[in-house]
Amino acid sequence: MSGSGTAGAVDVRGTVAEGFEQVQDAFVRNFQQRGERGAAVAVYRDGRKVVDLWSGTRDVDDDDPQGALWAVDTAQIVRSASKGVAAAVVLLLHQRGQIDLDAPVSTYWPEFKAAGKERVFVRQLLSHRAGLPVLDRPLTPAEAADGVTGPAAVAAQRPVWEPGTDHGYHAQTYSWLIGELVRRVTGRTIGRWIAEEVARPLALDFWLGLPADEAYRVGRIGPVDEPATADGGGLTLRPKRAVAEAYNDPASLSRRAFGAIAPFPDHNDAAFRAAELAGANGISTARALARFYAATIGEVDGGPRLFAPATVTLARTEESAGQDRVLVVPTRFGLGFMLHGPASPLLGPTSFGHPGRGGSLGFADPESGIALGYVTNGMRKGVTADPRAQALIRAVRSAI
């Protein structure tokens, strides 16, 4: 199926391969029942694109019937879905022999060993076990983006638990930890490395550090209403209450981790979009996110693959599991990737990827050969298991 059409008063454009029509049906229902304003979804199977759909408005706050519609090349900020792409950089450097995952971080970044961090290892940065989810002093948005203050702050920070003994989501500090590690090893910023070594060879519309000449393609994100649905976010009532309590406590690790940049940055601001925050401000199309993950597990359209089989095994291997000290729910992490589990259900046990706060998601599933990218401009409150993304995953699972 190709072209465009109206499905239940939702104007959906793009293509769907035979057998994957139910993914389009789920995409339509996201607009009809789950408050979607503008979004895109793409799916690859065994390196071949089988779903590529988009609909709605480019800007979440555009109520003008004649306003800009989501187009074939519309991109959006994907927040923490950026973390998966950043993790791939470190794994690729390991694959090339440039990073030892079991080396102390200070091997590459000598200043990092301050404040008792001599025995923090590279794999602990990736798996949220470094004990560095918070800063003693939050950074301003300008400091967070300048490429200097953030790395200096995490290098000087004392861990809040003994590294390696527990895990907790490094929501904001991940950007400076991974970004500076890559810069020290390669001499390039992580945004430049991604552009030259990943995005260009794979023809991806993905940027960490948005070029000014691409800004016209990027829509505005913002909050959307959260209608009650029967297929909620995958978390039971009790964890949701615990999360709410943690986020309402200014002294909690949850509040402080997400508040490591204060005030909260405007994700639609041009300066923020141009920054290179590896865990927070990647900008992508759904097609690029899906194609990236497809390339981690195999060739795409006969082109290059990113991960050797041994690296795929590393990506899907559990490093952290159990109650997350920041997210306050049980989470599973590999080396930088979230793994399939109750807090973030993906396609199946072999899946690895990363959601973005508010809704976006990208992942690969080596067992089935599936890779999915979902991008939205409608930000919901959850960090993981967005109901819209979950509906698409269920449809893919049913299709295969």
Secondary structure by P-SEA (a helix, b strand, c coil): cbbbbbcccccccccccccaaaaaaaaaaaaaccccccbbbbbbccccccbbbbbccccccccccccccccccccccccccaaaaaaaaaaaaaaacccccccccccccccccccccccccaaaaaacccccccccccccccccccccaaaaaaaaccccccccccccccccaaaaaaaaaaaaaccccaaaaaaccccccccccccccccccccccbbbbbbbbbccccccccccaaaaaaaaaaaaccccaaaaaaacccccccccccccccccccccbbbbcaaaaaaaaaaaccccccccccccaaaaaaaacccccccccccccbbbbccccccccccccccccccccccccccccccccccccbbbbbbbccccccccccaaaaaaaaaaaaac
